[in-house]
Amino acid sequence: MELVEEHARFLAIDDALDAALRGELGDDLPELPSEDSDRVIDDLLENDLVQTYMSDSEDAILEELALVAGPKIAELWELSEVAGRRLADLMYWGPSLRLYADESYWLPLVLVMQERDAEQGCTLVSKQAEFEQRHVVIIPPECAEPGHIYLDVTYLPRESLLLAYRTVLFCRKQLQIQPQDLREGAPASVDGDKALRAAALQRAEGSKKAAKELGFRIYTTDNRAGSYPLFRKYAKLGHVLNQRLSALEEFLFSVEDKLRKT
């Protein structure tokens, strides 16, 4: 997400400089050089009018980038379409939305209710804000998403719920419904930033020295030269992340080219 925001920022800077060169930002700007000058450009970017223009431009560009980058990130990281849409929201709305970016936000609890009468439906609507604070979405049956399996747990004890989960998995398999972020069991927890550092140091210094520098435990009982399985796990993930980030950046450059032409 930071990579996408960085691309939006650079595009906004280019847009602001182009607008200044075209004379669209008034005559009270620093004198523009015939050739690039870092000092003059820095002075120009510190101008209040330019900063306002650049901020508005960055907001508009980020909205466009987020809409296409969210699904692309989900594709590269093997997440679901829902996760791709959530990523787009997070990138555009920023810290105010990231406060709720925990597991309950990414996968909100959806309750499908067939009300007995119209009054019950009105009650739910009037309480919708309170439901959203609890990361719960109430929908009528006609709004249920295609390709989803809903389990009625109204009178279901916990033990039965655990047993029912296997049946839900069976239904998903038969219907070929298997979002990657709804797999059984929790994924392994690995620090992505540390994985990227491990991959970089492995290339620059070799595995053993990198493992020691990053504080990974080196085992020498069965191998006098030392082994460091956890470091290798991190380094392997780091290389995978680098490949995904490179693919994402290549995609963003292609989107930037299209935005510049429009």
C-alpha positions as CSV (number, residue, x, y, z in Angstrom):
1,M,0.0,0.0,0.0
2,E,2.9,2.4,0.7
3,L,4.2,1.7,-2.8
4,V,0.9,2.7,-4.3
5,E,0.8,5.8,-2.2
6,E,4.4,6.7,-3.3
7,H,3.5,6.4,-6.9
8,A,0.4,8.6,-6.4
9,R,2.7,11.2,-4.7
10,F,5.2,11.3,-7.5
11,L,2.5,11.6,-10.1
12,A,0.9,14.5,-8.2
13,I,4.3,16.3,-8.1
14,D,4.7,15.9,-11.8
15,D,1.1,17.1,-12.3
16,A,1.7,20.2,-10.1
17,L,5.0,21.1,-11.9
18,D,3.3,20.7,-15.3
19,A,0.5,23.0,-14.2
20,A,2.9,25.6,-13.0
21,L,4.8,25.5,-16.3
22,R,1.6,26.0,-18.2
23,G,0.9,29.0,-16.1
24,E,-2.3,27.6,-14.5
25,L,-1.2,28.4,-10.9
26,G,-0.8,32.1,-11.3
27,D,2.2,34.5,-11.7
28,D,3.3,34.6,-8.0
29,L,5.4,31.5,-8.2
30,P,9.2,31.3,-8.1
31,E,10.8,31.8,-11.5
32,L,10.9,28.5,-13.4
33,P,14.2,27.3,-14.8
34,S,14.8,26.5,-18.4
35,E,16.6,23.3,-17.2
36,D,15.9,21.3,-14.0
37,S,17.2,22.9,-10.9
38,D,16.6,21.1,-7.6
39,R,16.7,24.3,-5.6
40,V,14.1,26.1,-7.7
41,I,11.9,23.0,-7.9
42,D,12.1,22.6,-4.1
43,D,11.1,26.3,-3.7
44,L,8.2,25.8,-6.1
45,L,6.9,22.7,-4.3
46,E,6.9,24.6,-1.0
47,N,4.6,27.3,-2.4
48,D,1.2,27.2,-0.6
49,L,-0.8,27.3,-3.9
50,V,1.3,24.5,-5.4
51,Q,1.0,22.4,-2.3
52,T,-2.8,22.8,-2.4
53,Y,-3.0,21.8,-6.1
54,M,-0.6,18.9,-5.4
55,S,-2.7,17.7,-2.5
56,D,-5.9,17.7,-4.5
57,S,-4.1,16.0,-7.4
58,E,-2.6,13.3,-5.2
59,D,-6.1,12.6,-3.7
60,A,-7.6,12.1,-7.2
61,I,-4.7,10.1,-8.5
62,L,-4.6,7.8,-5.4
63,E,-8.4,7.1,-5.8
64,E,-7.7,5.9,-9.4
65,L,-4.6,3.9,-8.5
66,A,-6.2,2.3,-5.4
67,L,-9.2,1.0,-7.5
68,V,-6.9,-0.9,-9.8
69,A,-4.1,-1.7,-7.4
70,G,-6.3,-3.3,-4.7
71,P,-7.4,-6.1,-6.9
72,K,-3.9,-6.5,-8.3
73,I,-2.4,-6.8,-4.8
74,A,-5.0,-9.4,-4.0
75,E,-4.1,-11.3,-7.1
76,L,-0.3,-11.2,-6.4
77,W,-0.7,-12.1,-2.7
78,E,-3.4,-14.8,-3.5
79,L,-6.1,-13.1,-1.5
80,S,-9.8,-13.0,-2.3
81,E,-11.7,-10.4,-4.4
82,V,-13.2,-9.1,-1.1
83,A,-9.7,-8.4,0.2
84,G,-8.8,-6.6,-3.0
85,R,-11.8,-4.2,-2.5
86,R,-10.9,-3.7,1.2
87,L,-7.3,-2.9,0.2
88,A,-8.6,-0.2,-2.2
89,D,-10.6,1.3,0.5
90,L,-7.7,1.3,2.9
91,M,-5.3,2.9,0.5
92,Y,-7.7,5.7,-0.4
93,W,-9.2,6.5,3.0
94,G,-5.9,6.1,4.8
95,P,-5.3,6.1,8.6
96,S,-8.9,6.9,9.5
97,L,-10.0,3.6,8.0
98,R,-6.9,1.7,9.0
99,L,-7.9,2.0,12.7
100,Y,-10.5,-0.7,11.9
101,A,-8.2,-2.8,9.7
102,D,-8.2,-5.8,12.0
103,E,-9.5,-9.3,11.2
104,S,-13.1,-8.3,12.0
105,Y,-12.9,-5.5,9.5
106,W,-11.5,-7.6,6.7
107,L,-14.0,-10.4,7.2
108,P,-17.1,-8.8,8.7
109,L,-19.8,-11.0,10.2
110,V,-22.7,-11.1,7.8
111,L,-26.1,-11.9,9.2
112,V,-28.9,-12.9,6.8
113,M,-32.3,-12.4,8.4
114,Q,-35.7,-13.3,7.1
115,E,-37.9,-11.0,9.3
116,R,-41.3,-12.2,10.5
117,D,-42.9,-8.8,9.7
118,A,-42.1,-5.4,8.4
119,E,-41.6,-4.0,11.9
120,Q,-38.6,-6.3,12.5
121,G,-37.0,-5.0,9.3
122,C,-37.5,-1.4,10.4
123,T,-35.9,-2.3,13.8
124,L,-32.8,-3.6,12.1
125,V,-32.5,-0.6,9.8
126,S,-32.7,1.8,12.8
127,K,-29.9,-0.1,14.6
128,Q,-27.7,-0.4,11.5
129,A,-25.1,2.1,12.8
130,E,-24.7,0.1,16.1
131,F,-24.3,-3.2,14.1
132,E,-21.5,-1.6,12.0
133,Q,-19.6,-0.5,15.1
134,R,-19.5,-4.2,15.9
135,H,-18.3,-5.1,12.4
136,V,-21.6,-6.8,11.7
137,V,-23.6,-6.4,8.5
138,I,-27.3,-7.2,8.4
139,I,-28.8,-8.1,5.0
140,P,-32.1,-9.5,3.7
141,P,-32.0,-12.8,1.8
142,E,-32.3,-11.2,-1.6
143,C,-29.1,-9.3,-1.0
144,A,-27.0,-12.4,-0.2
145,E,-23.9,-12.6,-2.4
146,P,-23.7,-15.3,-5.1
147,G,-21.2,-18.0,-4.4
148,H,-21.5,-17.7,-0.6
149,I,-22.7,-20.3,1.9
150,Y,-24.6,-19.0,4.9
151,L,-25.0,-21.1,8.0
152,D,-28.0,-20.5,10.4
153,V,-26.5,-20.5,13.9
154,T,-29.6,-19.2,15.7
155,Y,-29.9,-22.2,18.0
156,L,-26.6,-23.9,17.2
157,P,-24.4,-24.8,20.2
158,R,-20.6,-24.3,19.9
159,E,-19.9,-28.1,19.5
160,S,-22.3,-28.3,16.6
161,L,-20.8,-25.2,15.0
162,L,-17.4,-26.8,15.0
163,L,-18.8,-29.9,13.4
164,A,-20.8,-27.8,10.9
165,Y,-17.6,-26.2,9.7
166,R,-16.4,-29.4,8.1
167,T,-19.7,-29.6,6.2
168,V,-19.2,-26.0,5.1
169,L,-15.8,-26.9,3.8
170,F,-17.3,-29.9,2.0
171,C,-19.9,-27.6,0.4
172,R,-17.2,-25.2,-0.7
173,K,-15.2,-28.0,-2.3
174,Q,-18.2,-29.4,-4.2
175,L,-19.2,-25.9,-5.4
176,Q,-15.5,-25.0,-6.1
177,I,-15.7,-22.0,-3.7
178,Q,-12.3,-21.5,-2.0
179,P,-11.2,-17.9,-1.3
180,Q,-7.6,-17.9,-0.3
181,D,-8.2,-15.9,2.8
182,L,-10.8,-18.2,4.1
183,R,-8.7,-21.3,4.5
184,E,-9.0,-23.5,7.6
185,G,-6.5,-22.6,10.3
186,A,-4.5,-19.4,10.9
187,P,-1.7,-18.5,8.5
188,A,1.9,-18.5,9.8
189,S,2.9,-15.2,11.3
190,V,6.0,-13.7,9.7
191,D,7.3,-10.2,9.9
192,G,7.3,-9.0,6.2
193,D,9.8,-6.2,6.8
194,K,12.2,-8.6,8.4
195,A,11.8,-11.0,5.6
196,L,12.7,-8.3,3.1
197,R,15.8,-7.4,5.1
198,A,16.8,-11.1,5.4
199,A,16.6,-11.5,1.6
200,A,18.6,-8.3,1.0
201,L,21.3,-9.3,3.5
202,Q,21.5,-12.8,2.1
203,R,22.3,-11.4,-1.3
204,A,24.8,-8.9,0.1
205,E,26.6,-10.9,2.9
206,G,25.6,-14.6,2.6
207,S,23.2,-16.5,4.7
208,K,25.2,-17.2,7.9
209,K,26.4,-13.6,8.4
210,A,23.0,-12.3,7.6
211,A,21.3,-14.7,10.1
212,K,23.7,-13.6,12.8
213,E,23.2,-9.9,12.1
214,L,19.4,-10.2,12.2
215,G,19.5,-12.2,15.5
216,F,18.3,-15.6,14.2
217,R,19.4,-18.6,16.2
218,I,22.2,-20.6,14.7
219,Y,22.2,-24.3,15.6
220,T,25.6,-26.1,15.8
221,T,24.6,-29.4,17.5
222,D,24.2,-31.5,14.4
223,N,26.1,-29.3,12.1
224,R,29.4,-27.7,13.1
225,A,29.2,-25.1,10.4
226,G,25.8,-24.1,11.8
227,S,22.2,-24.1,10.5
228,Y,19.6,-21.4,10.6
229,P,16.2,-22.8,9.4
230,L,14.1,-19.8,10.6
231,F,16.4,-17.4,8.8
232,R,16.1,-19.4,5.6
233,K,12.3,-19.3,5.9
234,Y,12.4,-15.5,6.3
235,A,14.8,-15.1,3.4
236,K,12.7,-17.3,1.1
237,L,9.6,-15.3,1.9
238,G,11.6,-12.1,1.4
239,H,12.5,-13.1,-2.1
240,V,8.9,-14.0,-2.9
241,L,7.8,-10.6,-1.5
242,N,10.4,-8.8,-3.7
243,Q,9.1,-10.6,-6.8
244,R,5.5,-9.6,-5.9
245,L,6.5,-6.0,-5.2
246,S,8.4,-5.8,-8.5
247,A,5.4,-7.1,-10.3
248,L,3.2,-4.6,-8.5
249,E,5.5,-1.7,-9.4
250,E,5.6,-2.8,-13.0
251,F,1.8,-2.8,-13.0
252,L,1.7,0.7,-11.4
253,F,4.1,2.1,-14.1
254,S,1.8,0.8,-16.8
255,V,-1.1,2.4,-15.1
256,E,0.9,5.7,-14.7
257,D,1.5,5.7,-18.5
258,K,-2.2,5.4,-19.2
259,L,-3.0,8.2,-16.7
260,R,-0.4,10.5,-18.3
261,K,-1.9,10.0,-21.7
262,T,-5.4,10.8,-20.6
